[in-house]
Amino acid sequence: MQPNQFSLETAQRLAEKLNMPLEHIMHTPPHVIMAKIAELEKKQENTANEK
């Protein structure tokens, strides 16, 4: 399996935002990363709506 084609900067931001090691970001399938991002955004949206 080929690593994701993210730039280093993008991979670092994703790793920080998703609280995942950089190595996992580079080798996790893109659809899984997108699902995690959607889940994180949904949590943030729910938190913002509660305030």
BELVENZI-V699701 format. One record per helix or strand of 3 or more residues. SS is the DSSP state (helix for helix, strand for strand). FROM is the first residue (numbers start at 0). TO is the last residue. If there is no record, write none. Layout:
ss->(SS;SS)
from->(FROM;FROM)
to->(TO;TO)
This chain:
ss->(helix;helix;helix)
from->(7;21;29)
to->(17;26;49)
